[in-house]
Amino acid sequence: MRRRFFIGLTIAAVFVVVYMGLNYFEPGYAVNPSGELSLNHPIEHEMNDVYGYDVWGVSVSTDEANKLLSSNEGRNMLSLHNGAVRVDEEFVQEGRDLFYEETFNNEEFITDVLGILDGPLSVINIGKAVLKARGEGTDNLIVELAEDAVIGGQTFKKGQMIETGLDVPKGAFGPLGMPIKFSEGRLKAGISCAACHATVDRDTGKVIEGAPNADFNAGLLMALATNSTAYFTNTDVDAEKIKSFINHQDWMKEKELGQENYVALPDAEKLEDEVDKALLTWPRGNFDSTMDLENNPSQIPDSFTLGDHPYGWNGFASIGPFKGLTALNNNVHAQNSDLLAQADQSDELFDVEKERYIGVLLQNAPNSNYRYHNSLEEKPSDLLARVDHNRTVYGFNDMIRPPTYPNISLFTPNGTVIGSEGHTVLEELNAISAYQNALKPPSDLPTYTVTEASGREVFDRAGCISCHAGTARTNNRIIPNNVVGAEPSRAKAFKDSVKLLKEPWFYPLDTPIPIPEDAERVKIPTNHLDMDQVKLTLAQGNEGGYKVKSLVGLKFSPPYLHDGGVAVGKDKVSQLGIPGTLEKGVMPDAYNSLLALVDRELREKVVEVNKASKRLQDAHSTGEGHKHWVDAQNGFSVEEQDALIQYLLSIDLEKEKQAEKE
């Protein structure tokens, strides 16, 4: 009897030690594919066009840098303090590791506030699906729901198989871009860049680095979370809707006591249902990255970024290191994965007072330590201060407070800046930018074929080159939407940001994190900006515009246009638009989707199908715009049209450079 007691005691002790060890070391796992599992690993090819230095967005080649480094003046110019970021193989590799593995602690918001693993989509069932798929890999992880649920008016049943769009490379133990770690006694899931900007090739099970995850079902995954209200600003749930869900007694109580003592909050269940209805309209492969209180998700872009500046569908990331790419990467992590960071801006941007904003995001948090109950004892900001490791900004992500905070700038349209302790400012984001610029789409041939070269001539003759110029096939300009003719909602996404817009002051790049109180401040250069272009980005005095997209890697990024609405499957009759492709689990065919981009008759059919869907109308996804036809009505033959599409499918930087030499 005593022996059994001691055995049981020993087992219990071992369990306690293991549990304490797990909590102390916080072990985790993230998929970081080896070169053998990648179809376009960047370190495996020459990168003379990437290596060198970036000085606040100005590129300095290795040869130019070597000359400058021979003098004291040149060495000073290429110092980190003066904004010079050295780009070499080691730095690109660091960026690659961060791209796949780094969450900047967003698993705290994603798991403990949003509740991504607390609804019908359980971590156990995700694990089972991964183990089932890892033998060959998958570009669309299918997961069995763990429980019944009614979400956004739709009924989901236990045992129902859900297409997540998550990608699992061959032999991996988890989805791309979904790092898992053990913390605070539970498994937590976060999101890294790779969830959206890398995909698995369904034929080989290998990773195509930089290709968009075209069927990532972000809207559905977020709707299945238990507190999707945490993303209400990225839908059409505005201040008026929030107020409509607050009962009269709570309003009177707040009015009587004052918001310092009591915060009236909306009915959590009703608000959650309203947000879920919006999220369930998002097309696969789309994400709403703007907090404009409009339900208008845009297509996930590729990460073949070299030469594609300014960045974002409307060119909002236009200043700072790597020609604005670092600002884009900052926006992804400082805004899109922790919406508490906008607490100090909520009154101006959303017409929701700060305390109510924090309370709305936290009142239904699945982790009880993060959940807010309105009472007379504690304000929402007090609760957040107790559990938040950040001391200068709101939010759980690893963020710092720039000199402009709480205002925004063209460099920080979200207000805060991502960065981890122990690093210098922008170090990690710059490394990710360097890696993205090193990415090239997979290519079998070093030069264009005869057909592709003929298509390049058609491209020029049809006038495509007037906008899609240069080796990256973009003139790096923003075109007014009254010219583009696309669905207008996204073009105006930044119109309210000017309320808080200030000049872009920051810190020298050798400034450590945490930021010293006496840290020097520098102004990020803006002398290269065309202010008329900036006005288009911000929709000031106009209806906004869209950036001319680079055409590199089109083979790997259907469907097309900013809303991803130009989608056609292998069958041009039955697989039209988003309803005929992604909504049926059919991946858009690159050739046929490009045909719909340039052939007006096929496009009309695609737009008609999209517009017949109320769900897509609610998400502002129609496939309209870019009416530049290369078809019979404009005098082009079927052969010329085919040659053009073959050329579009083959465009990459190296082939363009080779063609220019010839």
SVG drawing of the C-alpha trace seen along z (x, -y; Angstrom):
<svg xmlns="http://www.w3.org/2000/svg" viewBox="-34 -68 73 70">
<polyline fill="none" stroke="black" stroke-width="0.4" points="0.0,0.0 2.8,-2.4 4.7,-1.4 1.6,-2.4 1.3,-5.6 5.0,-6.6 4.6,-5.6 1.5,-7.8 3.3,-10.6 6.3,-10.3 4.0,-10.3 2.2,-13.4 5.6,-15.1 6.9,-14.3 3.6,-15.8 4.0,-18.9 7.7,-19.3 6.9,-18.8 3.9,-21.2 6.1,-23.8 8.8,-23.3 6.4,-23.8 5.2,-27.0 8.7,-28.2 10.3,-27.4 7.1,-27.9 8.1,-25.4 6.6,-25.9 6.5,-24.7 6.4,-26.6 6.7,-25.2 9.9,-26.6 10.4,-24.6 13.9,-23.5 15.3,-24.2 14.3,-20.7 10.7,-21.5 10.7,-24.8 10.2,-25.4 11.9,-28.8 14.1,-29.0 15.7,-32.5 19.2,-31.6 19.7,-29.2 20.0,-31.8 22.1,-35.0 20.8,-38.1 23.0,-40.9 19.9,-43.0 19.0,-42.6 22.3,-42.6 23.9,-45.9 22.3,-48.5 19.0,-50.2 19.1,-53.8 15.6,-55.0 14.3,-53.4 17.2,-54.3 19.0,-51.2 22.9,-51.1 24.4,-48.2 27.3,-46.1 29.7,-47.7 28.6,-51.2 28.8,-50.4 32.3,-49.1 33.4,-52.4 31.6,-54.4 33.1,-52.3 36.6,-53.3 36.1,-56.7 35.0,-58.0 32.3,-60.0 31.0,-57.0 31.1,-54.8 29.2,-57.4 26.6,-57.5 26.2,-53.7 25.9,-53.5 22.8,-52.0 22.4,-55.3 21.9,-57.1 19.3,-54.7 21.5,-52.3 20.4,-48.6 23.0,-46.1 21.4,-43.3 23.4,-40.1 22.7,-36.4 22.6,-36.2 20.1,-39.1 17.8,-37.6 17.9,-34.2 17.0,-36.0 14.1,-37.6 13.0,-34.2 13.0,-32.6 10.9,-35.6 8.5,-35.3 7.7,-31.7 8.1,-31.7 7.6,-35.1 4.2,-36.1 5.4,-39.1 3.3,-37.6 0.0,-37.9 -1.0,-34.4 -2.1,-36.3 -4.7,-38.3 -5.5,-35.5 -6.0,-32.8 -6.9,-34.6 -9.0,-37.5 -10.3,-36.4 -10.7,-32.7 -9.5,-31.0 -9.2,-27.7 -12.2,-27.9 -15.0,-27.4 -16.0,-24.5 -12.5,-24.6 -10.5,-22.8 -6.7,-22.4 -7.2,-18.6 -9.1,-18.4 -6.7,-20.7 -3.9,-18.3 -5.7,-15.3 -6.3,-16.9 -2.6,-17.9 -1.4,-14.3 -3.8,-13.0 -2.5,-15.4 1.2,-15.6 2.1,-12.6 1.6,-14.3 0.9,-17.9 -2.2,-20.0 -3.1,-23.4 -6.5,-23.3 -6.6,-21.6 -10.0,-20.1 -10.9,-20.0 -13.8,-18.3 -15.8,-20.6 -15.8,-19.6 -19.2,-20.9 -22.5,-22.3 -22.8,-26.1 -25.0,-28.7 -22.8,-31.5 -24.0,-34.6 -27.3,-32.9 -25.7,-29.8 -25.9,-26.4 -22.7,-24.4 -22.8,-20.7 -20.4,-18.6 -18.5,-16.4 -19.0,-18.8 -15.8,-19.0 -14.6,-22.6 -12.3,-23.8 -9.9,-26.1 -7.5,-27.0 -4.6,-26.4 -1.6,-24.9 0.4,-22.0 3.7,-21.2 4.7,-17.6 6.0,-16.1 5.1,-19.1 3.5,-18.9 1.5,-22.1 0.0,-24.6 2.2,-27.2 2.1,-30.4 0.3,-29.1 3.0,-28.8 1.8,-26.9 3.3,-27.3 2.5,-26.2 1.9,-29.1 -0.1,-29.8 -1.1,-26.2 -2.5,-25.9 -1.6,-25.7 -1.8,-29.0 -1.9,-29.6 -0.6,-32.7 -0.2,-34.0 3.0,-34.7 3.4,-36.2 3.5,-32.7 -0.2,-32.0 -1.2,-34.4 2.0,-34.8 3.2,-31.3 1.3,-28.3 1.7,-24.6 1.9,-23.3 -0.8,-20.7 1.2,-18.5 4.4,-18.3 3.5,-19.2 6.3,-21.7 6.1,-25.4 5.9,-28.3 7.4,-31.1 5.8,-34.4 2.7,-33.1 -0.6,-34.2 -2.7,-31.7 -5.5,-32.0 -8.1,-29.9 -7.2,-31.0 -10.6,-31.1 -9.8,-33.8 -13.4,-35.1 -14.8,-31.7 -12.0,-30.9 -12.5,-34.2 -16.3,-33.7 -15.8,-30.3 -13.8,-32.0 -15.7,-32.7 -15.0,-36.4 -14.9,-37.6 -16.2,-40.9 -12.5,-41.6 -12.4,-42.4 -15.5,-44.5 -13.6,-47.5 -12.7,-45.4 -16.4,-44.9 -19.4,-47.2 -20.3,-47.1 -20.0,-50.8 -20.7,-52.9 -24.4,-53.2 -24.8,-49.4 -22.8,-49.1 -25.0,-51.6 -28.2,-49.9 -27.1,-46.8 -26.7,-48.6 -29.9,-48.4 -31.5,-51.6 -30.8,-50.8 -27.0,-50.6 -27.1,-53.9 -28.9,-55.6 -26.4,-54.1 -23.4,-55.3 -25.0,-58.8 -25.7,-58.9 -22.3,-57.7 -20.1,-58.9 -17.9,-56.7 -15.0,-56.9 -17.0,-54.7 -19.3,-52.6 -19.1,-51.7 -22.2,-50.7 -21.4,-47.7 -23.5,-46.2 -25.1,-42.8 -22.2,-40.5 -24.2,-37.8 -26.0,-40.1 -22.9,-42.0 -21.0,-38.8 -23.7,-37.6 -23.6,-40.9 -19.8,-40.7 -20.0,-37.0 -22.5,-37.8 -20.0,-40.2 -17.0,-37.8 -18.9,-35.0 -19.2,-37.1 -15.4,-37.3 -14.3,-35.5 -11.6,-32.9 -8.1,-34.4 -9.3,-37.8 -8.7,-39.8 -9.9,-43.2 -6.8,-44.9 -8.3,-48.3 -10.2,-49.6 -12.6,-51.8 -15.9,-50.2 -16.6,-48.9 -16.9,-45.2 -14.5,-45.3 -11.8,-42.7 -9.1,-42.8 -7.3,-40.0 -4.2,-38.7 -1.2,-40.0 1.9,-38.1 5.3,-38.8 7.3,-39.1 7.9,-42.6 11.1,-43.9 10.2,-46.9 6.5,-46.8 6.5,-50.0 4.6,-51.8 2.9,-48.9 -0.7,-48.1 -3.6,-48.1 -3.7,-51.9 0.0,-52.6 -0.4,-53.6 3.0,-52.1 5.2,-54.6 8.0,-55.8 10.6,-54.4 13.0,-51.5 12.8,-49.3 10.6,-51.9 7.7,-51.5 7.8,-47.7 8.8,-47.8 5.8,-50.1 3.5,-47.5 5.0,-44.7 4.5,-46.8 0.9,-47.4 0.3,-43.7 1.5,-43.0 0.8,-46.3 -2.8,-46.5 -4.2,-43.3 -3.3,-40.9 -4.0,-43.0 -6.8,-45.6 -6.3,-46.7 -3.4,-48.8 -6.0,-51.3 -7.5,-52.0 -6.1,-55.6 -7.4,-56.3 -10.9,-54.7 -12.7,-57.9 -11.5,-59.7 -11.5,-56.8 -14.5,-54.8 -16.6,-57.3 -16.3,-54.8 -14.9,-56.0 -11.6,-54.4 -13.0,-52.6 -16.0,-51.3 -13.7,-50.2 -11.5,-48.2 -14.6,-46.8 -16.2,-45.7 -13.1,-43.8 -12.6,-42.1 -16.0,-41.4 -16.3,-38.1 -12.6,-37.0 -12.4,-33.2 -9.5,-33.6 -11.1,-34.7 -8.0,-36.6 -8.5,-38.9 -12.3,-39.1 -13.9,-42.3 -17.1,-42.6 -18.4,-46.1 -18.7,-47.1 -18.0,-50.1 -14.7,-48.6 -12.6,-48.6 -12.4,-50.3 -11.6,-48.3 -8.2,-50.1 -7.4,-49.1 -8.0,-45.4 -5.9,-45.7 -3.1,-47.4 -3.0,-44.4 -2.5,-41.8 -0.7,-43.7 3.2,-43.6 3.4,-46.8 3.8,-49.9 3.7,-52.6 1.0,-51.4 -2.2,-49.4 -2.1,-45.8 -0.4,-42.5 1.8,-42.4 5.4,-43.3 5.1,-47.0 6.8,-50.3 5.5,-53.8 6.8,-56.0 7.3,-59.8 4.0,-60.5 1.9,-58.3 -1.1,-58.3 -1.3,-60.1 -0.5,-58.4 1.8,-59.1 2.4,-57.8 4.9,-55.4 2.6,-54.3 -1.0,-54.5 -1.9,-52.3 -0.1,-54.4 2.3,-51.8 5.5,-50.0 6.3,-46.3 9.6,-45.4 10.9,-42.9 13.0,-43.6 16.7,-43.0 16.5,-44.2 17.0,-47.6 14.0,-49.5 12.7,-48.0 15.4,-45.4 13.0,-42.4 10.7,-44.1 13.6,-45.2 14.8,-41.6 11.4,-40.4 11.4,-43.1 14.9,-42.0 13.7,-38.4 10.5,-39.4 12.6,-41.4 14.8,-38.3 11.8,-36.1 11.3,-35.1 8.5,-32.9 9.5,-29.4 10.6,-29.4 11.7,-26.6 13.2,-28.7 15.8,-31.6 14.3,-33.4 11.0,-33.9 9.9,-31.3 9.0,-32.4 5.3,-32.5 6.0,-34.5 8.2,-36.9 5.4,-37.4 3.0,-38.0 5.4,-40.7 5.1,-42.5 1.3,-42.3 1.5,-43.6 3.3,-46.7 1.1,-47.2 -2.1,-46.9 -0.9,-49.7 -0.5,-47.7 3.0,-49.1 1.7,-52.6 1.0,-51.5 2.8,-48.2 6.3,-49.4 9.7,-48.5 11.2,-45.1 8.5,-44.5 5.8,-45.6 4.5,-48.6 5.0,-52.3 4.7,-52.5 1.8,-54.9 -1.6,-55.2 -4.5,-55.5 -7.7,-57.4 -10.6,-55.0 -12.7,-57.0 -10.1,-55.8 -9.7,-52.3 -13.5,-51.8 -13.2,-49.2 -15.7,-48.8 -15.1,-52.1 -15.2,-51.1 -11.5,-50.1 -10.2,-53.1 -11.6,-55.4 -10.4,-53.3 -8.0,-55.9 -10.2,-59.0 -10.7,-59.4 -7.0,-58.8 -6.1,-62.5 -7.9,-63.4 -4.8,-62.0 -2.1,-62.4 1.2,-63.9 4.7,-64.2 6.6,-60.9 9.1,-61.3 10.8,-58.2 14.1,-57.0 17.5,-56.3 17.7,-52.6 20.4,-51.8 18.0,-52.7 17.5,-49.7 14.2,-48.3 12.9,-49.3 13.3,-52.8 15.4,-55.0 13.6,-58.1 16.2,-60.4 16.2,-58.6 17.1,-60.8 14.4,-61.5 14.7,-61.7 12.2,-62.6 11.7,-59.8 12.4,-61.2 9.4,-62.2 11.0,-64.3 10.4,-61.6 6.6,-61.8 4.2,-63.2 1.6,-64.9 -1.1,-64.4 -0.4,-60.7 -0.6,-60.9 -4.0,-62.6 -5.2,-59.7 -4.0,-57.3 -5.8,-59.2 -8.9,-59.9 -8.6,-63.6 -10.6,-65.7 -11.2,-62.7 -12.6,-59.1 -9.2,-57.5 -7.2,-55.2 -5.5,-51.9 -1.8,-51.1 -0.6,-49.7 0.3,-46.2 3.5,-44.4 2.8,-41.5 5.6,-39.3 4.4,-35.8 0.9,-36.1 0.9,-32.3 0.9,-31.8 -1.6,-34.5 -5.1,-34.0 -7.8,-35.3 -7.1,-38.9 -7.8,-42.6 -7.8,-44.1 -11.0,-42.3 -9.9,-39.0 -13.2,-38.9 -11.7,-37.9 -11.9,-34.2 -12.5,-31.4 -11.8,-27.7 -10.7,-25.2 -14.2,-25.1 -15.0,-28.5 -18.8,-27.7 -19.6,-26.4 -16.7,-27.7 -17.2,-31.5 -16.5,-34.1 -16.0,-33.5 -19.3,-31.5 -18.2,-29.1 -14.7,-28.6 -13.5,-29.3 -17.0,-29.0 -17.2,-25.5 -13.7,-24.5 -12.4,-25.0 -9.1,-26.8 -9.2,-29.6 -7.2,-28.7 -4.5,-31.3 -4.8,-31.2 -8.6,-31.4 -8.7,-34.1 -6.2,-36.2 -8.4,-35.7 -11.3,-37.1 -9.1,-40.1 -8.5,-41.0 -11.6,-39.6 -14.7,-41.7 -17.2,-39.0 -15.8,-36.6 -15.4,-39.3 -19.1,-40.3 -20.1,-36.8 -17.8,-36.7 -19.1,-40.1 -22.7,-39.0 -22.2,-35.8 -20.4,-37.8 -23.1,-40.5 -25.8,-37.8 -24.4,-36.8 -25.7,-38.9 -22.8,-37.6 -20.3,-39.1 -22.2,-42.3 -22.0,-42.6 -18.2,-42.1 -17.9,-44.6 -16.3,-41.9 -17.5,-42.1 -14.5,-41.8 -15.3,-45.1 -12.7,-47.6 -9.5,-47.6 -11.4,-47.7 -8.4,-47.4 -9.4,-44.8 -7.1,-42.8 -9.9,-41.0 -11.5,-40.7 -13.5,-43.9 -10.1,-45.7 -8.7,-44.0 -6.6,-41.2 -6.8,-37.7 -7.2,-34.6 -3.6,-33.7 -2.4,-37.1 -4.6,-36.9 -3.1,-33.5 0.4,-34.7 -0.3,-37.7 -1.6,-35.4 1.4,-33.0 3.6,-36.0 1.7,-37.3 2.0,-33.8 5.8,-33.8 6.8,-37.3 9.7,-37.6 12.5,-40.1 15.3,-38.0 13.5,-37.3 12.5,-41.0 16.2,-42.0 17.2,-39.5 14.5,-40.7 15.6,-44.3 19.2,-43.4 18.0,-41.6"/>
</svg>
